[in-house]
Amino acid sequence: MLSLQYGFINTCLKSLVVDKFGEETWMKLRDEAGVQDTFLTYEVYKDDITMQLVAAACKLLDVKPEVVLRQFGEYFFDFCKRSGYDHMLRTLGGNLFEFIENLDALHSYLALSYKEMNAPSFRAERNDDGTMFLHYYSDRQGLCQIVPGIIEAVAKDFFNSEITMEIVNQIEEVERTGKKEHVVFLVTQKPTFSNDIQKSLQRKLQSRGFSMCRNHWETMFTSIIGKLLRGFEPVYPKNLCIDLKTFCNAFPFHIVFDKELMVRQAGVNVQKIVPGLQTMSIHLDQYFSIVHPEVTFTISSIRKFINSHFVLQTRRDMMPEAWRDRPMLELRGQMLWMESLQCMLYQASPLLRSLHELEERSMHISDIAPHDVTRDLILLNQQRLAEMELSNQLERKKEELRHLSQHLEEERTKTENLLYAMLPKHVANQLKEGKRVEAGEFKECTILFSDVVTFTDICSECEPIQIVNMLNSMYLKFDRLTTVHTVYKVETIGDAYMVVGGVPIPVSSHAERVANFALGMIIAAREVINPITGGPIQIRVGVHSGPVLAGVVGEKMPRYCLFGDTVNTASRMESHGLPNKIHLSPSVYLVLKDKGFMFQERGEIDVKGKGRMSTYFLEGNLTVTEHELMGRSVKEADSGRASVQSARDCNTEAALYRPAIQRVQSEDRNPAVPMEYGDSLTDLPPSVQLTDPQPQARAKSLKGKPRDSESYGSLYSDNKSVEGGLLNPDHQLTRATLSQSPTPIEAEAPPSTKHIRTSFCVVL
């Protein structure tokens, strides 16, 4: 038989873990047990889920099952009180014995609403020494340690007493049927207010002048207690002043039977439903079976559990033909042993949960005695069932909304990450809020352009998909480097790649960041295969520093663009550069010359639109290693050295690059390690409107108060801006870093005829 229980139990277990150990522990526990996150109160779940959670908790917390179950029992009692059952529990009994004796009655009442509830059963036995035996019966094995936690919490909270419980026996009674586990607990109560403490308080009161008052109230108290101790003595009539017809009509569902289960008397309505009871010589177990408690149908078993309520169900094969297709009638009531008659009186009422069940059995409210509260219970429970159904629907809708909200949050995160990849975070946030993003001047920044040498020839001789794969491989490596050095990727057009340092978040180390990024580009480009030659591609890089104006252009597809002569000059540095060389303008050279970088002076060259300029080639950085430039972890660096060594041992050109390619492909899948720089973020300059008709006013506004840089956030949605210590001077990167290319540096090539990108304007 599959054992089920309501989600209330699992919800309580989740609440215990969250309250005691935190939400993160519950998530680990849930994943370990392989169960869902939320349980509906009125939904029925398999017992296996609870057992899996308990087993996972024992494994995760490294404790024994009995410890987890006992703590769960204590918490379950408190959880029930907080869930609205406090008043109901307090009224079960005036002491612990009465409380336990009425637990089955409480479960029977709750079963009116929770039809699938399979509750345990309890039976208490008093001992002469003041202790008590608690018998626990359950269909669920292995959960008996919950009982001490619950009962000890009840005794402490409701009756202000402390008890100890220990298992004295685990047996299987022959009278029981259906229950798999029977555990006997010895319950011992500890005194909480001894006579010595009471006498001590009396002496203190007497010493403080309260002796007369104490004696007066003591006298009154003794008088009242004396009357109570004498007890109540009822008066019984000599003869029963009620005739048989009146009794059978007043109690229409009662049954009297003897030790042999022979029916001696029955109420009128139970006779109408079960006509066989009109034959007084029949046995009761021929027409009824015991549903609760699950015991054998004998007088000895019934007398052993006489304090429990009994539920009898009619047998289908003994019912009239009209009842064969209907649900069987269940009676619930009390067994009373009549010693003088040696008979058992079963005073019962129909067990009906709703008007629907009443109609299914072709019964009416009038069939129930007017004094029987079953009438009111049916009507009240009908309303309660409707409220529970409504609550269940609301709970389901709430769970659906939670899942939708979680899915919506995931999609929103994906959308924001995509948006932040296209625009700076602060710009994207302002656009989402419907605000206008004003342009701003940046007095110092460094811009880099790069392109692929002979890209036009490659495009003319290769399939389009080969070009796409080549560019995608190259751009993935470059994008990773933007994270390492915290520079902003402006855009890509064809084979051209543009980044800027110091925009949109100003940093004093913008030139060093871009220079290191450029060195990383040259290294990364060696692992990108040229589809024509099968060797590495060659790139040209140009870098220039100066002021720019930055702002958002367009509405349908807004782009964050840079404007100014600095953009034009950086593009000229790239177009006038050489393959696998980083071409620097004089302004960049002046910033970097004393910061550990290595240069090669190129001399004066003619730059289109600029005239004669003295330019330089960046050869390397003596203060950092190649692994720091590429953002590799220590583990990656070790594997990288092995790959380079294996490459040197190979003679062919293809073998030279194959290990390096494998290394970088693995590198692309690993998270980038940001490089540390010795500066901090500074405040952003004020923004201005590009459409300002008055140049003088515009120039003046560029010198306004700085804007709080914190409102702009990071360049990337998931990575914070790098703030670190000084660079380690012990690491060195030699000139060989940029001279490991398999092809020699070509002769100085004529300037490229490429035009300035159309999305970058020059402010004259």
C-alpha positions in Angstrom: 0.0 0.0 0.0 1.4 3.4 -1.0 1.6 5.7 2.0 0.7 9.4 1.4 0.8 12.6 3.4 -0.1 16.2 3.0 2.4 18.9 2.0 2.0 20.5 5.5 4.6 18.1 6.9 7.2 18.8 4.2 6.5 22.6 4.4 7.2 22.4 8.1 10.5 20.5 7.4 11.5 23.2 4.9 10.7 25.9 7.4 12.8 24.2 10.1 15.9 24.0 7.8 15.5 27.6 6.6 15.0 29.0 10.1 17.8 27.1 11.8 20.4 26.8 9.0 19.4 29.3 6.3 18.0 29.3 2.8 21.3 28.1 1.3 21.3 25.0 3.4 17.8 24.2 2.3 18.7 24.5 -1.4 21.6 22.1 -0.8 19.3 19.7 1.1 16.6 19.9 -1.6 19.2 19.2 -4.4 20.7 16.3 -2.4 17.2 14.8 -1.9 16.1 15.5 -5.4 12.8 17.0 -4.5 10.9 20.2 -5.4 11.4 23.5 -3.6 7.8 24.2 -2.6 5.0 22.0 -1.2 1.3 22.8 -1.3 -0.5 22.5 2.1 -3.5 20.6 0.8 -1.6 18.5 -1.8 -0.9 14.9 -1.2 2.7 13.7 -1.5 4.5 10.4 -1.2 6.1 9.5 2.1 9.4 8.8 0.2 9.9 12.6 -0.2 9.9 13.1 3.6 12.3 10.2 4.1 14.6 11.5 1.4 14.7 14.9 3.1 15.5 13.3 6.5 18.2 11.2 5.0 19.7 14.1 3.1 19.6 16.2 6.3 21.5 13.6 8.2 24.2 13.4 5.5 24.5 17.2 5.1 24.5 18.0 8.8 26.4 14.9 9.8 24.0 14.0 12.6 22.0 10.8 13.5 18.4 10.4 12.3 17.0 10.4 15.8 18.5 13.8 16.4 17.0 15.3 13.3 13.6 13.7 14.0 13.5 14.8 17.6 14.3 18.4 16.6 11.7 18.2 13.9 9.1 17.0 16.5 9.8 20.0 18.7 9.6 22.4 15.7 6.5 20.7 14.3 4.6 21.5 17.5 5.6 25.1 17.3 4.8 25.2 13.6 1.3 23.9 14.3 0.6 26.6 16.8 1.8 29.3 14.4 -0.4 27.8 11.7 -3.6 28.4 13.7 -4.0 25.2 15.7 -2.9 26.6 19.1 -6.3 27.0 20.6 -7.4 23.7 19.4 -4.4 21.9 20.9 -4.7 23.7 24.3 -8.3 22.5 24.7 -7.6 18.8 24.2 -7.0 18.0 27.9 -6.3 19.4 31.3 -3.1 17.3 31.8 -0.7 15.4 29.6 -2.6 12.1 30.0 -5.8 13.6 28.8 -4.0 15.4 26.0 -2.6 12.1 24.6 -5.9 10.3 25.0 -7.7 12.9 22.8 -5.1 13.1 20.1 -6.9 10.4 18.1 -10.1 12.4 18.4 -8.3 15.5 17.0 -7.0 13.4 14.1 -10.5 12.1 13.4 -11.8 15.7 13.3 -9.0 16.8 10.9 -9.8 13.8 8.7 -13.1 15.4 7.9 -11.1 18.0 5.9 -8.0 16.0 5.0 -9.6 12.9 3.5 -6.3 11.2 2.6 -4.7 11.8 6.1 -3.1 8.6 7.5 -2.5 9.8 11.1 -0.7 7.7 13.8 -2.6 6.4 16.8 -1.8 6.9 20.5 -2.9 5.1 23.6 -1.8 6.0 27.2 -1.6 3.7 30.3 -1.1 5.1 33.8 1.3 3.4 36.2 1.1 3.3 40.0 4.4 5.0 40.4 3.2 8.1 38.4 4.8 7.2 35.2 2.9 6.5 32.0 3.2 4.1 29.0 2.6 5.8 25.7 1.8 3.4 22.9 2.5 4.7 19.4 1.1 3.1 16.3 1.9 4.1 12.8 2.0 2.9 9.2 5.3 4.7 8.7 8.4 3.0 10.0 11.4 4.9 11.3 9.7 8.1 12.4 9.0 7.2 16.1 11.7 9.6 17.3 9.4 12.5 16.3 7.0 11.6 19.2 9.4 12.5 22.1 10.1 15.9 20.5 6.4 16.7 20.2 5.3 15.4 23.6 8.1 17.0 25.5 7.3 20.3 23.8 3.6 19.9 24.7 4.4 19.2 28.3 6.7 22.1 28.7 4.5 24.6 26.9 0.9 23.6 27.9 1.5 22.0 31.3 4.7 23.7 32.6 6.4 20.4 33.3 9.4 18.6 32.0 9.3 14.9 31.0 11.7 12.3 29.8 10.7 9.7 27.2 12.6 6.4 26.5 11.7 3.5 24.3 11.0 0.4 26.4 9.6 -1.9 23.8 8.9 -2.3 20.1 6.4 -5.0 19.6 3.6 -6.0 17.3 0.3 -6.6 19.0 -1.9 -9.3 17.7 -4.9 -7.1 18.3 -3.6 -4.5 15.8 -4.2 -4.8 12.1 -2.6 -2.7 9.4 -0.2 -0.7 11.5 3.5 -1.5 10.8 5.1 0.0 13.8 4.2 -0.2 17.5 6.5 1.6 19.9 6.0 1.8 23.7 7.5 4.9 25.4 8.0 5.2 29.2 7.0 8.8 30.1 8.4 10.1 33.4 7.5 13.5 34.7 9.9 15.7 36.5 8.6 17.9 39.4 8.9 21.6 38.6 7.7 23.1 41.9 8.8 21.0 45.0 7.4 21.3 48.5 10.8 22.7 49.7 10.5 25.6 47.3 6.9 26.3 48.4 7.8 26.2 52.1 10.8 28.6 51.4 8.4 31.1 49.8 6.0 30.8 52.7 8.8 31.6 55.2 9.8 34.6 53.1 6.3 36.0 53.1 5.9 35.4 56.8 9.1 37.2 57.6 7.9 40.3 55.7 4.7 40.7 57.7 2.3 38.8 55.5 1.5 36.1 58.0 -2.1 37.1 58.8 -3.0 37.5 55.1 -1.3 34.2 54.4 -3.2 32.4 57.1 -6.5 33.8 56.0 -6.1 32.7 52.4 -4.6 29.4 53.4 -7.7 28.7 55.5 -10.0 29.5 52.5 -7.8 27.5 50.1 -7.8 24.5 52.5 -11.6 24.6 52.8 -12.1 24.7 49.0 -9.6 21.9 48.3 -11.2 19.8 51.0 -14.5 19.9 49.2 -12.9 19.1 45.9 -11.0 16.2 47.3 -14.2 14.6 48.6 -15.2 14.3 45.0 -18.5 14.4 43.2 -21.0 11.5 43.8 -23.7 11.2 41.2 -27.2 9.9 42.0 -28.5 7.1 39.9 -32.2 6.2 39.6 -33.4 2.7 40.8 -35.0 2.1 37.5 -34.2 3.4 34.1 -36.9 6.0 33.3 -37.0 5.6 29.6 -38.8 3.0 27.5 -37.1 1.0 24.7 -38.8 2.7 21.8 -37.9 6.2 23.0 -34.3 5.1 23.6 -34.0 3.5 20.1 -35.5 6.6 18.5 -33.4 9.1 20.5 -30.2 7.2 19.7 -31.0 6.0 16.2 -27.4 4.6 15.5 -26.5 2.8 18.7 -25.8 -0.9 18.9 -25.5 -3.2 21.9 -23.7 -6.5 21.6 -22.3 -9.1 24.0 -19.0 -10.9 24.4 -19.7 -13.1 21.4 -20.5 -10.0 19.3 -24.2 -11.1 19.3 -26.3 -8.0 18.6 -28.8 -7.5 21.4 -30.2 -4.0 20.5 -29.9 -1.5 17.7 -31.2 2.0 16.9 -34.0 2.5 14.4 -32.0 4.3 11.6 -29.1 1.8 11.7 -31.8 -1.0 11.3 -33.3 0.8 8.3 -29.9 1.0 6.6 -28.7 -2.4 7.7 -31.9 -4.6 7.8 -29.9 -7.6 9.0 -29.6 -6.0 12.4 -33.3 -6.6 12.9 -32.5 -10.2 13.4 -31.1 -10.1 17.0 -29.3 -13.4 16.7 -26.7 -12.2 14.2 -23.1 -11.4 14.9 -22.0 -7.7 14.6 -18.8 -8.6 12.7 -20.9 -10.2 9.9 -22.2 -6.7 8.9 -19.5 -4.4 10.1 -15.7 -4.2 10.1 -13.5 -2.0 12.3 -11.8 0.8 10.4 -10.3 2.7 13.3 -8.4 1.8 15.5 -7.0 -1.0 13.3 -7.6 -3.9 15.7 -9.2 -7.3 15.5 -13.0 -7.5 16.0 -13.0 -9.1 19.4 -14.3 -7.9 22.8 -10.8 -8.1 24.3 -9.2 -5.9 21.6 -12.1 -3.4 21.9 -11.8 -3.2 25.7 -8.0 -2.6 25.3 -8.6 0.4 23.1 -11.9 1.5 24.8 -10.7 5.0 25.3 -10.3 5.5 21.5 -13.1 6.4 19.2 -14.2 3.6 16.9 -15.2 3.8 13.3 -17.2 0.9 11.9 -17.9 0.4 8.2 -20.7 -1.7 6.7 -19.7 -4.8 4.6 -20.7 -4.4 1.0 -21.6 -8.1 0.5 -24.1 -7.9 3.4 -25.9 -4.8 2.3 -29.2 -4.7 0.4 -29.1 -4.5 -3.4 -30.0 -0.8 -3.3 -26.8 -0.1 -1.3 -24.4 -2.2 -3.5 -23.5 0.7 -5.8 -23.4 3.4 -3.0 -20.4 4.2 -0.8 -20.5 2.2 2.4 -21.8 3.8 5.6 -19.3 4.6 8.3 -20.3 5.0 11.9 -18.1 6.8 14.4 -18.6 6.7 18.2 -17.6 5.5 21.6 -17.5 2.0 23.1 -18.9 1.7 26.6 -18.6 -1.6 28.6 -21.6 -2.4 30.8 -20.2 -4.7 33.5 -23.6 -5.6 35.0 -24.9 -6.8 31.6 -21.6 -8.1 30.2 -22.4 -6.2 27.1 -20.8 -3.4 25.0 -22.7 -0.3 24.0 -21.6 1.4 20.8 -23.0 4.9 20.8 -22.3 6.3 17.3 -23.3 8.7 14.6 -22.9 8.6 10.8 -19.4 9.7 9.7 -20.2 12.2 7.0 -17.9 15.0 5.8 -20.1 17.0 3.4 -23.6 17.2 2.0 -22.3 15.4 -1.1 -21.5 12.3 1.0 -24.9 12.6 2.6 -26.6 12.6 -0.8 -24.4 9.7 -2.1 -25.9 7.5 0.7 -29.5 8.6 0.0 -29.6 10.0 3.5 -31.0 13.3 4.8 -30.3 15.7 7.7 -33.6 14.4 9.3 -32.0 10.9 9.6 -29.7 12.3 12.2 -31.0 13.0 15.7 -31.7 16.6 16.5 -29.4 16.6 19.5 -26.6 15.1 17.4 -23.9 17.7 16.5 -23.2 15.7 13.4 -25.9 17.9 11.8 -23.9 21.0 12.5 -20.5 19.4 11.6 -21.8 18.5 8.1 -23.0 22.0 7.4 -19.9 23.7 8.9 -17.5 21.3 7.2 -19.2 21.9 3.9 -18.2 25.6 4.2 -14.7 24.6 5.4 -14.2 22.3 2.4 -15.2 25.2 0.1 -12.7 27.5 1.8 -10.0 24.9 1.6 -10.6 24.4 -2.1 -10.4 28.2 -2.6 -7.2 28.3 -0.4 -5.7 25.4 -2.4 -6.5 27.2 -5.7 -4.9 30.4 -4.4 -1.8 28.4 -3.2 -1.5 26.9 -6.7 -1.8 30.3 -8.4 0.8 31.6 -6.0 3.2 28.8 -6.9 2.6 29.4 -10.6 3.2 33.1 -10.1 6.4 32.3 -8.3 7.7 30.1 -11.1 6.6 32.8 -13.7 8.4 35.5 -11.6 11.5 33.4 -11.4 11.5 32.7 -15.2 10.8 36.4 -15.8 13.8 37.3 -13.6 16.0 34.9 -15.6 14.9 36.4 -18.9 15.3 39.9 -17.6 18.9 39.0 -16.6 19.6 37.6 -20.0 18.2 40.8 -21.6 20.2 43.1 -19.4 23.4 41.2 -20.1 22.7 41.4 -23.8 22.0 45.1 -23.4 25.1 45.8 -21.3 27.2 44.0 -24.0 26.0 46.6 -26.5 26.1 49.8 -24.3 27.8 50.9 -21.1 25.8 49.9 -18.1 25.0 53.5 -16.9 23.9 54.4 -20.4 21.7 51.3 -20.7 20.1 52.0 -17.3 19.3 55.6 -18.3 17.8 54.5 -21.6 15.6 51.9 -19.8 14.3 54.6 -17.5 13.4 56.7 -20.5 15.9 59.4 -19.7 17.9 61.3 -22.2 21.6 60.4 -22.2 23.6 63.5 -22.6 27.1 63.5 -24.3 30.2 64.1 -22.1 33.7 65.2 -22.7 36.7 63.1 -21.6 39.9 65.1 -21.6 42.1 62.0 -21.4 41.6 58.6 -23.0 43.4 56.2 -25.2 41.8 54.7 -28.4 42.9 51.6 -30.2 42.1 50.4 -33.8 43.1 47.1 -35.3 42.4 45.2 -38.6 43.4 42.1 -40.4 46.2 42.3 -42.9 45.1 41.3 -46.5 41.6 40.8 -45.3 40.2 41.7 -48.7 42.3 38.9 -50.3 41.1 36.4 -47.7 37.5 37.3 -48.4 37.9 36.9 -52.1 39.4 33.4 -51.9 37.4 31.9 -49.0 33.8 30.8 -48.3 31.7 33.2 -46.3 31.4 30.7 -43.4 35.2 30.5 -43.2 35.4 34.3 -42.8 32.7 34.2 -40.1 34.5 31.5 -38.2 37.8 33.3 -38.4 36.4 36.6 -37.2 34.4 35.0 -34.5 37.5 33.1 -33.2 39.5 36.4 -33.2 36.8 38.5 -31.6 36.1 36.0 -28.8 39.8 36.2 -27.8 39.8 40.0 -28.0 36.5 40.3 -26.0 38.1 38.2 -23.3 41.0 40.6 -23.1 38.7 43.6 -22.6 37.6 41.9 -19.3 41.2 41.3 -18.3 42.3 44.9 -18.8 38.9 46.6 -18.2 38.7 48.6 -21.4 35.5 49.3 -23.3 34.8 47.7 -26.6 33.3 50.4 -28.8 32.4 48.4 -31.9 33.5 46.1 -34.7 33.0 46.7 -38.4 34.1 43.8 -40.6 37.7 43.0 -39.6 38.2 46.3 -37.6 38.1 46.2 -33.8 38.0 49.4 -31.7 38.4 49.8 -27.9 39.0 52.7 -25.6 40.5 53.1 -22.2 39.3 55.8 -19.8 35.8 55.9 -21.3 33.0 55.8 -20.1 34.7 55.4 -16.6 37.8 57.7 -16.4 40.9 56.0 -15.1 44.4 57.4 -14.9 46.0 54.2 -16.3 44.0 54.3 -19.6 47.1 54.2 -21.7 48.7 51.3 -19.8 45.5 49.3 -20.0 45.2 49.8 -23.8 48.9 49.1 -24.3 48.7 45.8 -22.4 45.5 45.0 -24.3 47.3 45.6 -27.6 50.1 43.3 -26.5 47.6 40.6 -25.7 45.9 41.1 -29.1 49.2 40.3 -30.9 49.7 37.2 -28.8 46.1 36.1 -29.2 46.1 36.6 -33.0 48.8 34.0 -33.4 46.2 31.3 -32.5 43.7 32.5 -35.2 44.1 30.5 -38.4 44.2 32.1 -41.8 41.9 30.0 -44.0 44.2 30.6 -47.0 47.6 29.9 -45.7 46.7 27.6 -42.7 49.1 29.7 -40.6 48.2 32.5 -38.1 46.6 35.7 -39.2 48.5 39.1 -39.1 46.9 42.2 -37.6 47.8 45.9 -37.5 47.2 47.9 -34.3 47.2 51.7 -33.9 46.9 53.6 -30.7 46.5 57.3 -29.9 45.7 59.3 -26.7 43.8 62.5 -26.4 40.4 64.1 -25.6 37.1 62.8 -27.0 33.4 63.6 -26.8 31.2 60.5 -26.1 27.5 60.1 -26.4 24.6 57.9 -27.6 23.6 58.3 -31.2 20.3 57.1 -32.7 17.0 55.8 -31.2 16.1 52.7 -33.2 19.5 51.1 -32.7 21.4 53.4 -30.3 25.1 53.2 -30.2 27.6 54.7 -27.8 30.0 56.5 -30.1 33.2 58.6 -29.7 33.7 61.9 -31.5 36.8 64.0 -32.0 40.2 64.2 -33.7 41.6 61.6 -31.4 39.4 59.0 -33.1 40.7 60.1 -36.5 44.4 60.0 -35.4 44.0 56.5 -33.8 42.6 55.2 -37.1 45.5 56.8 -39.0 48.0 55.0 -36.7 46.3 51.7 -37.5 46.2 52.3 -41.3 49.8 53.5 -41.4 51.1 50.6 -39.3 52.9 47.3 -40.2 51.8 43.7 -39.8 52.0 42.3 -36.3 53.1 45.7 -35.0 51.6 48.1 -32.5 51.9 51.6 -33.9 51.9 54.4 -31.3 51.4 58.1 -31.7 53.7 60.6 -29.9 51.1 61.3 -27.2 50.9 57.6 -26.2 54.7 57.3 -26.2 55.0 60.2 -23.8 52.6 58.6 -21.4 54.2 55.1 -21.5 57.9 55.8 -21.9 58.7 55.7 -18.1 56.3 52.8 -17.2 58.3 49.7 -18.1 57.3 49.4 -21.7 59.7 48.7 -24.6 59.6 50.7 -27.8 61.2 50.9 -31.2 61.4 54.3 -32.8 60.0 54.4 -36.3 60.9 58.0 -37.1 58.9 60.6 -39.0 56.3 59.4 -41.5 53.7 61.1 -43.6 50.3 60.6 -42.0 47.3 61.4 -44.2 45.6 64.5 -43.0 48.2 65.0 -40.2 51.4 65.7 -42.1 54.8 64.5 -40.7 54.6 62.6 -37.3 57.3 60.9 -35.2 55.8 57.5 -34.3 56.9 54.4 -32.4 56.3 50.7 -32.2 55.4 49.1 -28.9 57.5 45.9 -28.4 56.6 44.7 -24.9 56.1 45.3 -21.2 58.9 44.4 -18.8 56.8 44.5 -15.7 54.3 41.8 -16.4 54.2 38.2 -17.7 52.5 36.9 -20.7 50.0 35.0 -18.5 49.1 38.2 -16.8 48.5 39.9 -20.1 46.3 37.1 -21.3 44.4 36.8 -17.9 45.4 33.2 -17.3 45.2 31.6 -13.9 48.3 29.8 -12.4 46.9 26.4 -13.5 46.4 27.7 -17.1 49.9 29.1 -17.0 51.5 25.8 -16.1 49.6 24.0 -18.9 50.5 26.9 -21.3 54.3 26.5 -20.6 54.0 22.8 -21.4 52.2 23.6 -24.7 54.8 26.1 -25.7 57.6 23.7 -25.0 55.9 21.0 -27.1 55.5 23.5 -29.9 59.2 24.3 -29.9 60.0 20.6 -30.3 58.1 20.4 -33.5 59.7 21.3 -36.9 56.8 22.0 -39.2 54.9 25.2 -39.2 51.5 23.4 -38.6 52.9 21.6 -35.6 54.3 24.8 -34.2 50.8 26.3 -33.9 48.6 23.3 -33.1 49.4 23.1 -29.4 49.1 26.8 -29.0 45.7 26.7 -30.6 44.6 24.0 -28.3 45.8 26.0 -25.3 43.9 29.1 -26.3 40.7 27.2 -27.1 40.9 25.8 -23.6 41.8 29.3 -22.3 38.7 30.8 -23.9 36.5 28.5 -21.9 38.1 29.5 -18.6 37.2 32.7 -16.8 39.5 35.6 -17.4 41.6 36.8 -14.5 41.5 40.6 -14.3 44.9 42.3 -14.3 45.5 44.7 -11.4 46.4 48.3 -12.0 47.5 50.9 -9.4 44.8 53.5 -10.0 41.3 54.0 -8.9 38.2 55.2 -10.7 37.8 59.0 -10.8 34.6 61.0 -11.2 33.1 61.3 -14.6 33.0 64.6 -16.3 29.7 66.4 -16.9 27.7 65.6 -19.9 26.7 68.1 -22.6 24.2 68.1 -25.4 25.6 67.6 -28.9 22.9 69.8 -30.4 23.9 72.9 -28.4 23.8 75.7 -30.9 26.3 77.9 -29.0 29.8 76.6 -29.1 31.0 78.9 -26.3 28.3 77.9 -24.0 29.0 74.3 -24.9 32.7 74.7 -24.1 31.9 76.3 -20.8 29.6 73.5 -19.9 32.3 71.0 -20.4 34.1 72.4 -17.4 31.2 72.0 -15.0 31.0 70.0 -11.8 32.0 66.3 -12.1 29.3 63.7 -11.9 29.3 61.0 -9.3 31.0 58.0 -10.9 29.1 55.5 -8.8 26.0 56.1 -10.8 27.7 54.8 -13.9 28.6 51.4 -12.5 30.9 49.0 -14.2 31.7 48.6 -17.8 30.3 45.1 -17.7 27.2 43.8 -16.0 28.9 41.0 -14.2 32.4 42.3 -13.6 33.4 45.1 -11.2 36.1 47.6 -12.2 39.6 46.6 -11.3 41.2 48.3 -8.4 44.4 46.7 -7.3 47.9 47.3 -6.1 51.1 48.3 -8.0 52.4 46.0 -10.8 55.0 43.4 -9.7 58.4 44.6 -11.0 59.9 41.1 -10.6 58.0 39.7 -13.6 59.5 40.4 -17.0 58.3 40.1 -20.5 61.1 40.2 -23.0 61.1 41.4 -26.6 60.7 37.9 -27.7 57.1 38.1 -26.7 56.3 40.1 -29.9 59.0 38.5 -32.1 57.8 34.9 -31.9 55.8 35.3 -35.1 56.8 32.6 -37.6 57.1 35.2 -40.4 59.6 38.1 -40.3 58.4 41.6 -40.1 57.6 42.8 -43.6 59.1 45.9 -45.1 57.3 49.1 -44.4 54.1 49.0 -46.3 52.3 51.9 -47.9 49.5 53.4 -45.8 46.1 51.7 -46.1 43.5 53.4 -48.2 40.7 52.6 -45.7 38.4 55.4 -44.8 37.5 56.5 -41.3 34.5 54.5 -40.0 31.3 56.2 -40.9 29.9 56.0 -37.3 32.8 58.1 -35.9 32.5 61.8 -36.6 35.3 64.4 -36.4 34.5 67.5 -34.4 36.5 70.3 -36.2 
